[in-house]
Amino acid sequence: MKLHYNLLHGLFDCLNNTLNNKYYAHKSIELIFKKSKKWGSRDRSFVAEATYDIIRYLRLYDKLSNSNYSYTKKNIWKIISLWIYFNIDSKTNFEKLWVFNKEEINKAKNILEKKRVYRESIPDWIDELAIEEIGEKKWEKEISSMNNKADLVLRVNTLKTTKKNLIKKLYNQNIHCEEIPDRPNALKVIKRVNIFKTIEFKLGFFELQDASSQLVAEFLDVNTKHKILDACAGAGGKALHIASLLNNKGNIIATDIHEFKLKELKKRARRNGIHNITTKIIDNKFIKKNKEKFDRVLIDVPCSGFGVIRRNPDSKWKLNRKDFNRILNNQINILNNYSKLVSDNGIMVYVTCSIFPSENEKQIALFLNNEFGKNFKIIEEKKISPHDSGYDGFYLAKLKKKC
């Protein structure tokens, strides 16, 4: 495969923004795509997949290139050179590519891959934490699974179309989909394409939403008579799903601490044809004013993201142990405060996209044993393993407030 210079420079820019300017990988890719509007789908696919793959195995490439986590121009080009050598048969002759001894590199790679932290490319602290949390045998399976590419999964917006109709419309554009068992509105796209360019996306016929995430709205068990709160709504993926389950009826309040996320939610709601969601900033004033007013409260708390590494491989490199402890404190504080919003006999659902018990069932145990949780009982929980499901790792706990 002949690699053109503009693609290699695009890959370099993506890595530089991710590694040095601290952008998330998907944002770095979005930026380069906006700058390179003449690229075809094959060019875009190459840059996106190469960026994710290098970030996914960054520790291994870092060690082989002797970068020592210093991502100078020279070291980024060395890493790109190694990725090209290991992944594609390229005859590209480009002066910025690193010329290395292949025999020595192969030997070094074989030795390094005997250790999980290099083979799966993870920081020591995450590896140690994971062994403490879920045991080495299970962790080995989970992290290996999460280093596979994430599937492209759609959620059909049943307010505008049917699953059958969407399959047909996308098939006519050579986009092939298959249904996912036990996910009534989910479709898996067989071959990656730029799905955002389709007229169906622009018309709001579907949203991108992982198969595990699609379980959350149904788990909340809503009807149109309920007063519903999505307390950590973000850009609104789950609120939009709840709205479609209610057939655009009833009333959903979607809150977040960030105004820009709620603006994105409004934009998505308009595209989806949804008008039963009201957005508000959540703060102490909101909590005091709405104490015990909601029949259903969804709390999708900020978490480590250690169940969605497959989708966001750079999350491995964005956190440290101190950050993780800060996340744990934030989760229990949110749970304590937002639980005040649940009415008597109401349901609260706690959700993370982590596979670690300290963020999941241990937080629920802490809550149930403190003054804020004494009137709640857990009635159902789900643990979704990336290895077992093939999709994102999630934890869902359903709690009922006693009278």
C-alpha positions, -999 to 999 in steps of 0.1 A, spaced: 0 0 0 14 34 -10 9 60 17 6 96 5 24 123 25 -8 142 33 -22 112 51 10 107 71 10 144 80 -27 140 90 -19 111 112 10 130 127 -13 160 135 -39 137 151 -13 121 174 3 154 182 -30 169 193 -39 138 213 -5 132 230 7 168 234 -23 191 233 -44 167 254 -73 164 230 -94 132 230 -86 111 200 -120 115 184 -117 153 187 -82 152 170 -97 132 142 -127 155 138 -103 185 135 -81 169 108 -112 158 88 -125 194 88 -91 206 75 -89 179 49 -123 180 31 -110 165 -1 -101 132 15 -122 102 5 -136 76 28 -106 54 24 -82 82 34 -104 91 64 -106 55 75 -68 51 73 -61 81 95 -89 74 121 -80 37 124 -42 43 126 -47 70 153 -69 47 174 -46 18 170 -15 37 180 -32 52 210 -46 17 219 -10 2 219 8 34 229 29 19 257 43 -8 235 52 17 207 66 42 233 89 15 246 100 2 212 108 38 200 125 48 233 102 78 235 99 77 273 66 95 271 82 125 255 63 131 222 86 153 202 82 155 165 110 129 160 94 105 185 60 107 169 74 99 135 93 70 151 60 56 165 42 61 131 71 42 114 67 13 138 29 12 133 34 11 95 59 -17 98 38 -39 120 4 -32 104 6 -26 67 28 -36 37 40 -2 26 67 8 2 64 44 12 97 63 10 94 93 32 124 111 48 106 116 81 100 79 87 124 61 110 148 36 96 154 8 122 169 -26 125 138 -49 119 154 -79 135 161 -61 167 127 -45 168 109 -78 163 130 -94 190 123 -65 214 86 -67 206 84 -104 214 101 -99 247 79 -70 257 47 -88 248 53 -114 274 43 -88 299 6 -78 300 13 -41 306 31 -40 272 10 -66 253 -22 -49 262 -6 -15 266 -18 -3 300 -3 18 328 10 -1 358 -15 15 381 -45 4 361 -32 -31 358 -26 -33 396 -60 -17 404 -78 -41 380 -62 -72 397 -73 -59 431 -108 -51 418 -118 -81 396 -88 -106 398 -61 -113 373 -79 -140 354 -109 -119 346 -89 -88 340 -68 -106 314 -100 -115 294 -115 -80 298 -85 -59 288 -78 -82 258 -114 -78 247 -113 -41 251 -83 -38 228 -105 -49 199 -121 -23 177 -155 -11 189 -185 -20 167 -205 8 152 -240 5 167 -270 26 159 -302 31 179 -332 34 157 -353 65 165 -388 49 165 -404 83 165 -394 87 129 -389 53 114 -389 15 120 -359 -8 122 -370 -26 90 -373 7 71 -339 20 83 -322 -13 73 -337 -10 39 -327 27 34 -291 21 45 -288 -11 24 -297 10 -7 -266 31 1 -245 -1 4 -245 2 42 -252 -32 56 -266 -37 91 -276 -66 113 -299 -68 143 -286 -74 178 -304 -99 200 -322 -85 231 -317 -49 219 -350 -41 202 -339 -8 186 -302 -16 179 -285 -22 146 -248 -31 141 -232 -16 110 -211 -44 94 -185 -23 77 -174 11 91 -186 40 71 -191 77 78 -226 73 90 -230 110 98 -231 119 61 -262 99 54 -295 118 49 -311 94 75 -287 107 102 -295 143 93 -332 136 94 -328 120 129 -337 84 120 -310 71 143 -284 79 169 -250 63 176 -254 44 209 -236 13 221 -257 -18 226 -249 -18 264 -259 18 267 -292 11 251 -302 -11 281 -303 19 304 -336 36 293 -356 4 295 -340 -4 329 -355 28 343 -390 14 337 -408 46 327 -443 55 317 -460 88 306 -474 94 341 -440 95 357 -421 127 364 -387 117 351 -352 132 357 -320 124 338 -297 140 364 -263 136 346 -277 139 311 -246 152 293 -254 155 256 -285 134 261 -281 100 245 -302 83 272 -327 111 276 -334 108 238 -339 71 242 -363 76 271 -383 101 250 -387 77 222 -398 49 245 -425 73 258 -435 81 222 -427 118 227 -453 120 255 -449 128 292 -423 150 307 -385 145 310 -362 169 328 -326 166 316 -300 182 338 -262 186 339 -237 209 355 -224 220 320 -245 243 298 -226 234 266 -237 198 270 -273 207 273 -271 229 242 -259 198 223 -288 178 238 -313 204 225 -297 203 191 -300 165 190 -336 166 203 -346 189 174 -330 165 149 -348 136 165 -382 154 165 -384 152 203 -402 179 223 -409 163 257 -374 171 272 -368 202 292 -331 210 301 -319 227 333 -286 232 351 -284 211 382 -271 228 413 -280 231 450 -308 255 443 -324 229 418 -320 201 444 -336 221 472 -365 233 450 -372 197 436 -367 176 467 -387 143 465 -405 154 433 -394 128 407 -408 93 402 -378 82 382 -343 95 386 -314 83 363 -279 90 377 -254 82 350 -224 93 371 -190 105 358 -167 75 360 -133 62 350 -146 48 317 -128 16 323 -156 -3 306 -154 16 274 -116 15 267 -125 -2 234 -143 29 223 -120 54 240 -85 40 242 -70 73 252 -89 72 285 -61 48 297 -36 77 295 -59 106 308 -61 94 344 -39 86 373 -46 69 407 -53 103 423 -78 111 396 -95 78 401 -99 84 439 -113 118 431 -139 101 408 -149 77 436 -155 107 460 -175 125 433 -197 95 426 -208 90 462 -214 127 467 -236 128 436 -255 97 448 -260 113 482 -272 146 468 -293 135 438 -311 108 458 -329 136 476 -349 142 444 -366 108 444 -402 107 456 -416 81 480 -420 47 461 -399 63 434 -371 45 415 -335 56 411 -311 40 387 -274 44 392 -252 38 361 -215 37 352 -195 26 322 -169 9 344 -162 -27 353 -146 -20 387 -167 -28 418 -153 2 437 -173 24 412 -203 1 411 -217 -22 438 -193 -9 465 -207 26 459 -242 13 462 -233 -5 495 -218 27 509 -249 46 499 -273 21 514 -254 22 547 -253 60 551 -280 85 562 -289 94 526 -296 58 515 -313 44 546 -347 47 530 -337 29 497 -334 -7 489 -318 -23 458 -342 -43 437 -322 -52 406 -287 -48 392 -269 -57 359 -232 -61 353 -222 -61 316 -188 -75 308 -170 -63 276 -156 -98 272 -188 -116 276 -211 -92 257 -187 -79 230 -199 -44 238 -192 -17 264 -188 -26 300 -217 -12 322 -231 -14 356 -268 -6 364 -284 -6 398 -321 0 404 -331 12 438 -365 19 453 -373 45 479 -395 33 507 -424 53 521 
